[in-house]
Amino acid sequence: MKYMLLIYGAEEAWTETERKECFGESAALCRALAEDGKFLAASPLHSVTTATSVRVRDGKRLVTDGPFAETREQLGGYFLVDAANLDEAIAIAGRIPGARKGTVEVRPIVEIDGLPK
């Protein structure tokens, strides 16, 4: 089953050196997951200051600079993995470096027919 592992944290919690180390550790984890056939995708996100939110209300598109919600922790990146079950997905989430200073939310993916491969 596919799981999205969403990495949340306070952007200011990381120094630039720590962030670079985290990226290196994350890349190593991606390679290890790929060797086990578990890796599907992963990426950090640019700062929340680059976010743009889009809503459609009454047929009109509303575009707002900034993230969807003002919170203490922001979505900073993700891993998409293929895990046997929730327990395995949780074990993988515990290996993500971002979990040391933030939170990793584990969500199963709803697979629907008709999407491109």
C-alpha positions as CSV (number, residue, x, y, z in Angstrom):
1,M,0.0,0.0,0.0
2,K,1.2,3.5,-0.8
3,Y,1.7,6.0,2.1
4,M,2.4,9.7,2.0
5,L,4.7,10.7,4.8
6,L,4.3,14.5,5.3
7,I,7.1,16.2,7.2
8,Y,6.0,19.2,9.3
9,G,8.2,21.5,11.4
10,A,9.1,25.0,12.3
11,E,11.3,26.3,9.4
12,E,13.4,28.4,11.9
13,A,14.2,25.3,13.9
14,W,17.0,24.3,11.5
15,T,20.2,26.1,10.9
16,E,21.5,26.1,7.3
17,T,24.1,23.5,8.2
18,E,21.5,21.3,9.9
19,R,19.2,21.6,6.9
20,K,22.0,20.5,4.5
21,E,22.9,17.6,6.7
22,C,19.2,16.6,6.9
23,F,19.0,16.7,3.0
24,G,22.0,14.4,2.9
25,E,20.6,12.0,5.4
26,S,17.2,12.1,3.6
27,A,18.9,11.3,0.2
28,A,20.7,8.3,1.9
29,L,17.3,7.1,3.3
30,C,15.8,7.4,-0.2
31,R,18.6,5.2,-1.6
32,A,18.1,2.6,1.1
33,L,14.3,2.6,0.6
34,A,14.9,2.2,-3.2
35,E,17.1,-0.8,-2.6
36,D,14.2,-2.4,-0.6
37,G,11.7,-1.5,-3.3
38,K,9.9,0.9,-1.0
39,F,10.8,4.3,-2.5
40,L,8.4,6.0,-4.8
41,A,9.2,9.8,-4.4
42,A,10.5,12.4,-2.0
43,S,11.3,16.0,-1.9
44,P,11.8,19.0,0.4
45,L,9.7,22.0,-0.3
46,H,10.9,25.6,-0.6
47,S,10.1,28.0,2.3
48,V,6.5,28.7,3.2
49,T,7.3,32.3,2.1
50,T,7.1,31.0,-1.6
51,A,3.7,29.4,-1.1
52,T,0.6,30.5,-3.1
53,S,-2.9,29.3,-2.2
54,V,-5.6,28.8,-4.7
55,R,-9.3,28.4,-3.9
56,V,-12.4,28.3,-6.2
57,R,-15.6,29.7,-4.8
58,D,-18.7,30.2,-6.8
59,G,-16.8,29.4,-9.9
60,K,-14.2,32.1,-9.3
61,R,-10.5,31.4,-8.6
62,L,-9.0,33.2,-5.6
63,V,-5.3,33.4,-5.4
64,T,-3.5,34.3,-2.2
65,D,0.1,34.7,-1.4
66,G,1.2,32.5,1.4
67,P,0.3,29.1,2.8
68,F,-3.1,27.7,3.4
69,A,-3.0,28.1,7.2
70,E,-0.9,30.1,9.6
71,T,0.6,27.6,12.0
72,R,3.6,27.1,14.1
73,E,4.7,24.1,12.0
74,Q,4.8,24.1,8.2
75,L,4.7,21.4,5.6
76,G,8.4,21.1,4.7
77,G,8.6,18.0,2.5
78,Y,7.3,14.5,1.8
79,F,8.2,10.9,1.2
80,L,5.9,8.7,-0.9
81,V,6.6,5.0,0.0
82,D,5.2,1.6,-0.8
83,A,4.9,-0.2,2.6
84,A,3.3,-3.5,3.4
85,N,1.2,-2.0,6.1
86,L,0.8,1.0,8.5
87,D,3.3,-0.4,11.0
88,E,6.0,-0.5,8.2
89,A,5.0,3.0,7.1
90,I,5.4,4.2,10.7
91,A,8.8,2.5,11.0
92,I,9.9,4.3,7.8
93,A,8.6,7.7,9.1
94,G,10.7,7.2,12.3
95,R,13.8,7.1,10.1
96,I,13.1,10.4,8.4
97,P,15.6,13.0,9.7
98,G,12.8,15.7,9.9
99,A,11.1,13.7,12.6
100,R,13.8,14.7,15.1
101,K,12.7,18.4,15.1
102,G,9.2,18.1,13.8
103,T,6.4,15.7,13.0
104,V,5.9,13.2,10.2
105,E,2.2,12.6,9.4
106,V,1.5,9.1,7.9
107,R,-1.4,9.0,5.5
108,P,-2.5,6.1,3.2
109,I,-3.0,7.0,-0.4
110,V,-6.4,6.4,-2.0
111,E,-5.7,4.8,-5.3
112,I,-8.3,5.6,-8.0
113,D,-8.7,4.2,-11.5
114,G,-8.1,6.3,-14.5
115,L,-4.9,8.1,-13.4
116,P,-1.8,8.0,-15.7
117,K,0.9,5.7,-14.6
